[in-house]
Amino acid sequence: MDDCLEIKKKFNRIRGQLEGVGRMIDDRRDKIEIIQQISAVRNALSSLGVELLKEESNSCFTNRDRDDQIKKFEELVANFFKLN
């Protein structure tokens, strides 16, 4: 399957989870349950971010000159730490 479609599918699943959190808040559900769902959304977003970084890192060292490779690698590392 196309990587972009797979990423979009995962993103849409996360969006659904987030909308579910909104409904839980509207329904005045237990705060602990809401927190657990927020944690699940954060973990899903983090996993998606890591997956995107992995895909980008696979292309990082192909079809690029050395200076561009180094620049792209530094950008990837900086963004990796922003995910956590």
C-alpha positions as CSV (number, residue, x, y, z in Angstrom):
1,M,0.0,0.0,0.0
2,D,1.1,3.6,-0.7
3,D,3.0,5.0,2.4
4,C,1.1,8.2,2.2
5,L,-2.3,6.4,2.3
6,E,-1.1,4.4,5.3
7,I,0.0,7.5,7.1
8,K,-3.3,9.2,6.3
9,K,-5.2,6.2,7.6
10,K,-3.3,6.3,10.9
11,F,-3.8,10.0,11.2
12,N,-7.6,9.6,10.7
13,R,-7.6,6.9,13.4
14,I,-5.9,9.4,15.8
15,R,-8.4,12.1,14.8
16,G,-11.2,9.7,15.7
17,Q,-9.6,9.0,19.1
18,L,-9.2,12.7,19.8
19,E,-12.9,13.4,18.8
20,G,-13.7,10.6,21.3
21,V,-11.9,12.4,24.0
22,G,-14.0,15.5,23.2
23,R,-17.2,13.4,23.5
24,M,-16.0,12.0,26.8
25,I,-15.5,15.5,28.1
26,D,-19.0,16.6,26.8
27,D,-20.5,13.5,28.5
28,R,-18.7,14.4,31.8
29,R,-17.0,11.0,31.9
30,D,-14.6,10.0,34.7
31,K,-11.5,12.2,34.6
32,I,-9.2,9.1,34.9
33,E,-10.8,7.6,31.8
34,I,-10.3,10.8,29.9
35,I,-6.7,11.0,31.0
36,Q,-6.1,7.4,29.8
37,Q,-7.6,8.3,26.4
38,I,-5.4,11.4,26.2
39,S,-2.4,9.3,26.9
40,A,-3.4,6.9,24.1
41,V,-3.7,9.8,21.7
42,R,-0.3,11.1,22.7
43,N,1.2,7.7,22.2
44,A,-0.4,7.2,18.8
45,L,0.8,10.7,17.7
46,S,4.3,9.9,18.9
47,S,4.3,6.6,17.1
48,L,3.2,8.2,13.9
49,G,5.9,10.9,14.3
50,V,8.5,8.2,14.7
51,E,7.2,6.3,11.7
52,L,7.5,9.5,9.6
53,L,11.0,10.1,10.8
54,K,12.0,6.6,9.9
55,E,10.6,7.0,6.4
56,E,12.4,10.2,6.0
57,S,15.7,8.8,7.4
58,N,15.5,6.0,4.8
59,S,15.5,8.6,2.1
60,C,18.0,10.8,3.9
61,F,21.1,9.0,2.5
62,T,19.9,8.3,-1.0
63,N,20.1,10.6,-4.0
64,R,21.7,13.4,-2.0
65,D,25.2,14.9,-1.9
66,R,27.2,14.6,1.3
67,D,26.4,18.2,2.6
68,D,22.7,17.7,1.9
69,Q,22.8,14.3,3.7
70,I,24.4,15.9,6.8
71,K,22.0,18.7,6.9
72,K,19.0,16.4,6.5
73,F,20.3,14.1,9.2
74,E,20.8,17.0,11.6
75,E,17.2,18.1,10.9
76,L,15.9,14.6,11.6
77,V,17.8,14.3,14.9
78,A,16.5,17.7,16.0
79,N,12.9,16.8,15.2
80,F,13.2,13.4,16.9
81,F,13.9,15.0,20.2
82,K,10.9,17.3,19.7
83,L,8.6,14.2,19.6
84,N,9.5,13.3,23.2
